[in-house]
């Protein structure tokens, strides 16, 4: 994800910098959600080992569903926030005729989707074993934060125009070097 952001910023156009900045915001929401879900699983089991956590989504259904939405968002599923910024990054690369880099970025998206879907399958679809079969759902206080981030991932995915506009303003400002230099030099 940080590679996508770095790539977008390195292209150096208003569109690419805007897309990179939008992805910074989206990444914070998606990754924050995933870390919160992982924390809830750790709270319930005391383990971070995926092989131990297999099937935990069947026992912690709310947390599992929220994790699933986060994984689909970070994988770039249409209708979720990650798709918008990833699409804009590839579009900016194509606009600058960086076809090989755009193709490599798309290939990386595909590899990422495979990885995230594999993780989703292990957490949500497998039968829980051992101590995982006895865990309880995360406390409401833990779920509340995940619900907020999940809602933002969905909202931005469906209604991205406001954040795209804000990121375009920020992208223009970031590339307007004279507006930055003048106040520093006292002019």
C-alpha positions as CSV (number, residue, x, y, z in Angstrom):
1,X,0.0,0.0,0.0
2,X,2.8,2.4,0.8
3,X,4.4,1.4,-2.5
4,X,1.2,2.6,-4.3
5,X,1.4,5.9,-2.4
6,X,5.1,6.3,-3.2
7,X,4.5,5.5,-6.9
8,X,1.7,8.0,-7.1
9,X,3.7,10.7,-5.5
10,X,6.7,10.0,-7.7
11,X,4.7,10.5,-10.9
12,X,4.5,14.1,-9.9
13,X,1.2,15.3,-11.5
14,X,-1.7,16.9,-9.8
15,X,-3.8,13.8,-10.5
16,X,-1.2,11.4,-9.2
17,X,-0.3,13.4,-6.1
18,X,-4.0,13.7,-5.4
19,X,-4.5,10.0,-5.9
20,X,-1.6,9.3,-3.6
21,X,-2.9,11.6,-0.9
22,X,-6.3,10.0,-1.2
23,X,-4.7,6.6,-0.8
24,X,-2.9,7.8,2.4
25,X,-6.3,8.5,3.9
26,X,-7.9,5.3,2.6
27,X,-5.0,3.2,3.8
28,X,-5.2,4.7,7.3
29,X,-8.9,3.6,7.4
30,X,-8.4,0.2,5.9
31,X,-5.2,-0.7,7.8
32,X,-6.6,0.7,11.1
33,X,-9.6,-1.5,10.7
34,X,-7.5,-4.6,10.1
35,X,-5.3,-3.8,13.1
36,X,-8.3,-3.3,15.3
37,X,-9.8,-6.6,14.2
38,X,-6.5,-8.4,14.7
39,X,-6.3,-6.8,18.2
40,X,-9.8,-8.2,18.9
41,X,-8.8,-11.6,17.8
42,X,-5.6,-11.4,19.9
43,X,-7.7,-10.2,22.9
44,X,-9.9,-13.3,22.6
45,X,-7.2,-15.8,22.0
46,X,-3.8,-14.4,23.1
47,X,-2.4,-15.5,19.7
48,X,-1.4,-13.7,16.5
49,X,-0.7,-17.0,14.7
50,X,-3.0,-17.4,11.6
51,X,-3.0,-21.1,11.9
52,X,-4.3,-20.8,15.5
53,X,-6.9,-18.2,14.4
54,X,-8.3,-20.2,11.6
55,X,-12.1,-20.2,11.8
56,X,-12.3,-17.5,14.4
57,X,-14.6,-15.5,12.2
58,X,-17.2,-18.1,12.7
59,X,-17.1,-17.6,16.5
60,X,-16.6,-13.8,16.4
61,X,-19.0,-13.1,13.7
62,X,-19.2,-9.3,14.0
63,X,-15.5,-8.9,14.2
64,X,-15.1,-11.4,11.3
65,X,-17.5,-9.5,9.1
66,X,-15.8,-6.2,9.8
67,X,-12.4,-7.8,9.1
68,X,-13.8,-9.2,5.8
69,X,-14.9,-5.7,4.7
70,X,-11.5,-4.3,5.6
71,X,-9.7,-7.1,3.7
72,X,-12.0,-6.5,0.6
73,X,-11.4,-2.7,0.9
74,X,-7.6,-3.1,1.0
75,X,-7.8,-5.6,-1.8
76,X,-9.4,-2.9,-4.0
77,X,-12.9,-4.3,-4.2
78,X,-15.2,-2.0,-6.2
79,X,-17.7,-0.2,-3.9
80,X,-15.1,0.2,-1.1
81,X,-12.6,3.0,-0.6
82,X,-9.4,1.2,-1.6
83,X,-10.7,0.7,-5.2
84,X,-11.2,4.4,-5.8
85,X,-7.7,5.5,-4.9
86,X,-6.0,2.5,-6.5
87,X,-8.0,3.2,-9.8
88,X,-6.9,6.8,-9.7
89,X,-3.2,5.9,-9.2
90,X,-3.3,3.5,-12.2
91,X,-5.2,6.2,-14.2
92,X,-2.5,8.8,-13.4
93,X,0.2,6.4,-14.5
94,X,-1.6,5.7,-17.8
95,X,-2.1,9.4,-18.4
96,X,1.7,9.9,-18.1
97,X,2.2,6.9,-20.5
98,X,3.8,4.8,-17.8
99,X,2.3,1.7,-19.2
100,X,4.8,-0.8,-17.8
101,X,4.5,0.7,-14.3
102,X,0.7,0.7,-14.5
103,X,0.8,-2.9,-15.6
104,X,3.1,-3.9,-12.7
105,X,0.8,-2.0,-10.3
106,X,-2.2,-3.9,-11.6
107,X,-0.3,-7.2,-11.3
108,X,0.5,-6.3,-7.7
109,X,-3.2,-5.6,-7.1
110,X,-4.0,-9.1,-8.4
111,X,-1.4,-10.7,-6.2
112,X,-2.7,-8.7,-3.2
113,X,-6.3,-9.8,-3.9
114,X,-5.1,-13.5,-3.9
115,X,-3.3,-13.0,-0.6
116,X,-6.2,-11.2,1.1
117,X,-8.8,-13.7,-0.2
118,X,-6.7,-16.5,1.2
119,X,-6.6,-14.8,4.6
120,X,-10.3,-14.2,4.4
121,X,-10.9,-17.9,3.6
122,X,-8.7,-19.1,6.6
123,X,-10.3,-16.7,9.1
124,X,-14.0,-16.9,8.0
125,X,-14.6,-20.2,6.2
126,X,-12.6,-22.8,8.1
127,X,-14.0,-24.6,11.1
128,X,-12.6,-23.3,14.4
129,X,-10.3,-25.7,16.3
130,X,-9.1,-26.0,19.9
131,X,-9.4,-22.9,22.1
132,X,-10.7,-20.8,19.2
133,X,-14.0,-22.8,19.2
134,X,-14.7,-21.4,22.6
135,X,-14.0,-17.7,22.2
136,X,-16.6,-15.0,22.6
137,X,-17.3,-11.9,20.5
138,X,-15.2,-8.9,21.1
139,X,-16.5,-6.3,23.6
140,X,-18.8,-3.6,22.3
141,X,-16.1,-1.0,23.0
142,X,-13.7,-2.8,20.6
143,X,-16.4,-3.3,18.0
144,X,-17.5,0.4,18.0
145,X,-14.2,1.6,16.5
146,X,-14.2,-1.1,13.9
147,X,-17.8,-0.2,12.9
148,X,-16.8,3.5,12.5
149,X,-13.9,2.6,10.2
150,X,-15.9,0.0,8.3
151,X,-18.6,2.6,7.7
152,X,-16.1,5.1,6.4
153,X,-14.6,2.4,4.0
154,X,-18.1,1.8,2.6
155,X,-19.1,5.5,2.5
156,X,-16.0,6.7,0.8
157,X,-16.2,3.8,-1.7
158,X,-19.8,4.7,-2.6
159,X,-19.5,8.5,-2.3
160,X,-15.8,9.4,-3.0
161,X,-16.4,12.8,-4.7
162,X,-15.9,14.9,-1.5
163,X,-12.6,13.3,-0.6
164,X,-11.4,13.3,-4.3
165,X,-12.1,17.1,-4.3
166,X,-10.2,17.6,-1.1
167,X,-7.3,15.5,-2.3
168,X,-7.2,17.4,-5.6
169,X,-6.9,20.7,-3.6
170,X,-4.1,19.2,-1.5
171,X,-2.4,17.8,-4.6
172,X,-2.4,21.2,-6.3
173,X,-1.1,22.9,-3.1
174,X,1.6,20.3,-2.7
175,X,2.9,20.9,-6.3
176,X,2.7,24.7,-6.0
177,X,6.3,25.2,-4.9
178,X,6.3,29.0,-5.2
179,X,3.5,29.3,-2.7
180,X,5.6,27.3,-0.3
181,X,8.9,29.1,-0.9
182,X,7.7,32.7,-0.8
183,X,6.6,32.7,2.9
184,X,9.8,31.0,3.9
185,X,12.0,33.5,2.1
186,X,10.0,36.4,3.5
187,X,8.4,37.4,0.2
